[in-house]
C-alpha cells in the first residue's frame, strides 16, 4: 500500500473529529470564532510539528522561495474564500443543491492540476473521482425533494453557482498547496508538508485575527472563554491538515481529495452507532458509491 493512502485516511478521520468539535463550539461562539479556532489554536501545533521534524529527527529546513510563497498564499486565500462561500450557502433556505455542487472539489482539482501543474490523472482515477463525487452529492440532497432532472436544471441557480464557486476555490486551494509543497524541493515529504502547513496556517490566523479585531472584537472574548475545547480542536485540526499536506506532496491533490471522501463514511458511522439515527435510501446509495469510488481508486492506484 502506498504511504499516501493511510495518511489520507487518518487525516479524514481527524477532520471528522475536528468538525464535530467545531459544531460543539458553535453553541458558545459565532461562525467566525468557530472557524478561527481551527487556525488560531492550530498554528502552535503546526510549528511544533516542524520543530520535532527539525530538532527531534534532524531534518533540515527547506529553503523557501518566491514560487512557494505565491502558491501558499493562493491556497490560503482560496481556502478562506471557499469556506466563506460554503457558510454563506447555509443562510439560504434551500441550500442542499448548492452544498452538493460544492462537493465537486475533487473533480475540479483534477482539472486545475492539469491546467496549473500539467498533471494528468489516469482514466481509472477519473472514474473513481466521478463515482465518489456523485455519491457525496447524493448524500447532500438526501433529505430534500430533489430529482436528477431538477439537479441538472438548477445548475444556473444562485445556490448552485455559489456551491460550484466554493468547490472551485477548494479545488484551487488543494492544487496550490501541492504546488507550494513541491516548490520546496525537499528534504522529504514530511518536512515539505509541515513547513507549508506552518506558513499557511500562521498567515490564516493573522488574517482572521485582524478581521475580528476590526469587525467583531466580542468574538475574541467568547473564544478565550472556550480555550480548552478550542485547544483540542486546534490539535486535531492541525494534525488533519498535516496529513492532507503530506499526502498531497506524495500524490495528486485530486486523487487525495477523492479518497478523502471516506470522511463521510466516518460521519455516518457516528450517526448510526453513537447517535442511533436512521439514514435513508439515498444516503445508503451515496455511501455505497463512495465506497465503490474508493475501491476503484485503490485498484488503479
Legacy VTK file of the C-alpha trace (Angstrom):
# vtk DataFile Version 3.0
C-alpha trace
ASCII
DATASET POLYDATA
POINTS 301 float
0.000 0.000 0.000
1.332 3.425 -0.957
2.055 5.662 2.026
-0.300 8.493 0.980
-3.308 6.169 1.414
-3.123 5.555 5.204
-2.056 9.181 5.715
-5.176 10.397 3.883
-7.495 8.036 5.765
-6.030 9.172 9.094
-6.412 12.821 8.048
-10.058 12.225 7.076
-10.775 10.666 10.478
-9.127 13.577 12.299
-11.007 16.097 10.165
-14.281 14.405 11.033
-13.340 14.724 14.707
-12.426 18.392 14.210
-15.750 19.088 12.506
-17.627 17.512 15.418
-15.801 19.682 17.954
-16.374 22.803 15.834
-20.118 22.106 15.840
-19.962 21.994 19.631
-18.077 25.297 19.721
-20.765 26.986 17.629
-23.045 26.733 20.663
-20.781 29.114 22.599
-19.424 31.336 19.815
-20.288 32.524 16.310
-19.341 31.076 12.931
-16.316 33.357 12.668
-14.997 32.202 16.036
-15.591 28.512 15.329
-13.784 28.932 12.005
-10.895 30.856 13.585
-10.316 28.160 16.191
-9.039 25.675 13.605
-6.355 28.196 12.608
-5.652 30.182 15.761
-5.358 27.156 18.041
-3.839 25.010 15.307
-0.810 27.053 14.300
1.178 26.378 17.535
0.853 22.655 16.827
1.895 23.186 13.199
5.031 24.956 14.424
5.577 22.128 16.927
5.403 19.537 14.127
8.134 21.373 12.211
10.250 21.714 15.379
10.004 17.966 16.053
10.988 17.158 12.464
13.936 19.571 12.595
15.282 19.282 16.140
13.986 15.823 17.003
14.506 13.928 13.737
17.262 16.089 12.317
15.608 17.003 9.026
16.999 20.265 7.601
14.640 23.160 6.995
13.919 23.680 3.283
14.886 26.907 1.545
11.691 28.843 0.840
11.388 30.715 -2.443
9.018 33.057 -4.266
7.236 30.173 -6.005
6.461 28.629 -2.618
5.157 31.910 -1.206
3.000 32.555 -4.258
1.295 29.154 -4.278
0.927 29.082 -0.475
-0.824 32.469 -0.439
-3.155 31.434 -3.268
-4.015 28.253 -1.372
-4.594 30.054 1.934
-6.842 32.719 0.417
-8.662 30.116 -1.683
-9.444 28.030 1.388
-10.784 31.039 3.298
-12.900 32.089 0.303
-14.239 28.576 -0.190
-15.180 28.291 3.488
-16.904 31.691 3.399
-18.956 30.698 0.332
-19.928 27.388 1.919
-21.040 29.087 5.138
-22.886 31.713 3.075
-24.877 28.904 1.456
-26.356 27.958 4.823
-28.091 31.338 5.017
-30.436 30.258 2.197
-33.496 28.174 2.939
-32.785 25.585 0.214
-29.024 25.164 0.432
-28.849 21.405 -0.258
-28.300 21.702 -4.023
-25.602 24.320 -3.556
-23.860 22.147 -0.977
-23.994 19.201 -3.387
-22.225 21.213 -6.074
-19.576 22.334 -3.582
-18.669 18.643 -3.282
-17.279 18.674 -6.831
-13.929 19.754 -5.355
-12.004 16.560 -6.335
-13.205 16.743 -9.942
-12.302 20.419 -10.170
-8.930 19.739 -8.520
-8.194 17.246 -11.308
-8.861 19.976 -13.874
-6.753 22.577 -12.057
-3.958 20.063 -11.549
-3.831 19.634 -15.325
-4.024 23.368 -16.058
-1.589 24.628 -13.394
0.796 21.714 -12.876
0.413 19.685 -16.075
-0.651 16.611 -14.060
-2.749 14.058 -15.921
-4.977 11.750 -13.878
-5.410 8.230 -15.251
-8.754 7.157 -16.708
-9.299 4.852 -13.723
-8.645 7.699 -11.268
-11.080 9.964 -13.124
-13.768 7.244 -12.998
-13.150 6.798 -9.260
-13.378 10.549 -8.695
-16.651 10.757 -10.641
-18.216 7.859 -8.693
-17.274 9.237 -5.270
-18.288 12.814 -6.154
-21.714 11.605 -7.305
-22.078 9.636 -4.076
-21.331 12.695 -1.931
-23.733 14.825 -3.992
-26.479 12.230 -3.402
-25.928 12.425 0.339
-26.072 16.223 0.223
-29.609 16.188 -1.239
-30.848 13.078 0.574
-33.312 14.960 2.783
-34.911 17.235 0.193
-37.262 16.545 -2.700
-34.701 16.783 -5.488
-34.630 14.626 -8.607
-31.810 14.110 -11.086
-33.675 16.320 -13.556
-34.059 19.195 -11.103
-30.406 18.855 -10.119
-29.432 19.396 -13.749
-31.938 22.187 -14.311
-30.741 24.024 -11.211
-27.127 24.305 -12.374
-27.636 28.008 -13.134
-29.462 28.799 -9.888
-27.853 31.112 -7.356
-27.312 28.328 -4.805
-25.730 26.004 -7.365
-23.403 28.711 -8.656
-22.288 29.590 -5.124
-21.721 25.883 -4.442
-19.705 25.465 -7.631
-17.673 28.553 -6.755
-16.956 27.070 -3.330
-15.863 23.789 -4.912
-13.704 25.724 -7.359
-11.975 27.636 -4.568
-11.406 24.425 -2.589
-10.013 22.746 -5.722
-7.651 25.642 -6.456
-6.589 25.649 -2.806
-5.734 21.936 -2.785
-3.709 22.135 -6.008
-1.945 25.282 -4.754
-0.920 23.572 -1.526
0.572 20.691 -3.511
2.423 23.126 -5.777
3.761 25.064 -2.775
4.992 21.916 -1.054
6.655 20.595 -4.217
8.299 24.001 -4.788
10.349 23.473 -1.628
12.144 20.587 -3.331
12.973 18.669 -0.158
14.327 17.398 2.130
11.360 14.992 2.304
7.569 14.960 2.108
7.119 15.281 5.878
9.167 18.467 6.185
7.757 19.907 2.962
4.187 19.332 4.146
4.980 20.595 7.646
6.617 23.844 6.526
3.826 24.529 4.020
1.204 23.984 6.713
3.060 26.147 9.252
3.282 29.084 6.833
-0.305 28.794 5.591
-1.976 28.362 8.974
0.046 31.219 10.533
-0.969 33.525 7.670
-4.630 32.500 8.009
-4.511 33.058 11.787
-3.135 36.590 11.441
-5.624 37.431 8.691
-8.658 36.204 10.646
-7.438 37.745 13.903
-7.047 41.097 12.165
-10.565 40.769 10.776
-12.053 40.068 14.216
-10.134 42.959 15.797
-11.612 45.209 13.138
-15.145 43.837 12.880
-16.034 41.633 15.854
-13.935 42.077 18.999
-16.587 40.497 21.205
-15.984 37.185 19.419
-12.403 37.142 20.700
-13.732 37.146 24.274
-16.043 34.213 23.520
-13.130 32.281 22.026
-10.969 32.966 25.089
-13.658 31.584 27.421
-13.773 28.311 25.448
-9.996 27.883 25.225
-9.920 24.274 26.473
-12.166 22.677 23.798
-10.665 25.105 21.285
-7.198 23.782 22.058
-8.328 20.215 21.312
-9.969 21.409 18.090
-6.730 23.105 17.086
-4.725 19.940 17.776
-6.896 17.583 15.723
-7.372 20.224 13.017
-3.638 20.843 12.637
-2.971 17.096 12.673
-5.555 16.554 9.927
-4.074 19.376 7.843
-0.570 17.955 8.321
-1.920 14.695 6.914
-3.516 16.455 3.906
-0.381 18.442 3.120
1.976 15.470 3.338
-0.390 13.242 1.325
-0.705 15.903 -1.387
3.086 16.145 -1.526
3.152 12.441 -2.388
0.099 12.246 -4.665
-2.038 14.462 -6.925
-4.443 16.670 -4.978
-7.492 15.381 -6.885
-6.695 11.762 -6.025
-6.082 12.581 -2.355
-9.315 14.581 -2.137
-11.230 11.734 -3.771
-10.050 9.235 -1.167
-10.782 11.885 1.475
-14.491 11.365 0.782
-14.157 8.466 3.215
-14.745 11.135 5.865
-18.456 10.898 5.003
-18.408 7.232 5.994
-16.904 8.116 9.369
-19.675 10.676 9.836
-22.391 8.144 9.070
-20.774 5.549 11.331
-21.010 8.034 14.217
-24.596 8.880 13.233
-25.718 5.236 13.267
-23.686 3.712 16.090
-23.348 6.597 18.553
-26.374 8.817 17.944
-28.688 5.951 16.888
-30.080 7.969 13.994
-31.509 6.382 10.866
-30.232 7.103 7.379
-32.455 6.952 4.287
-32.027 5.117 0.993
-30.328 7.972 -0.824
-27.759 8.249 1.952
-27.144 4.488 1.792
-26.772 4.714 -2.000
-24.376 7.628 -1.590
-22.264 5.677 0.896
-22.150 2.682 -1.460
-20.991 4.927 -4.314
-18.299 6.490 -2.129
-17.037 3.032 -1.165
-17.157 1.988 -4.816
-15.198 5.048 -5.883
-12.589 4.432 -3.191
-12.213 0.772 -4.210
-11.722 1.779 -7.838
-9.199 4.407 -6.769
-7.223 1.891 -4.710
-7.366 -0.672 -7.504
-5.911 1.698 -10.111
-3.531 3.363 -7.674
LINES 1 302
301 0 1 2 3 4 5 6 7 8 9 10 11 12 13 14 15 16 17 18 19 20 21 22 23 24 25 26 27 28 29 30 31 32 33 34 35 36 37 38 39 40 41 42 43 44 45 46 47 48 49 50 51 52 53 54 55 56 57 58 59 60 61 62 63 64 65 66 67 68 69 70 71 72 73 74 75 76 77 78 79 80 81 82 83 84 85 86 87 88 89 90 91 92 93 94 95 96 97 98 99 100 101 102 103 104 105 106 107 108 109 110 111 112 113 114 115 116 117 118 119 120 121 122 123 124 125 126 127 128 129 130 131 132 133 134 135 136 137 138 139 140 141 142 143 144 145 146 147 148 149 150 151 152 153 154 155 156 157 158 159 160 161 162 163 164 165 166 167 168 169 170 171 172 173 174 175 176 177 178 179 180 181 182 183 184 185 186 187 188 189 190 191 192 193 194 195 196 197 198 199 200 201 202 203 204 205 206 207 208 209 210 211 212 213 214 215 216 217 218 219 220 221 222 223 224 225 226 227 228 229 230 231 232 233 234 235 236 237 238 239 240 241 242 243 244 245 246 247 248 249 250 251 252 253 254 255 256 257 258 259 260 261 262 263 264 265 266 267 268 269 270 271 272 273 274 275 276 277 278 279 280 281 282 283 284 285 286 287 288 289 290 291 292 293 294 295 296 297 298 299 300
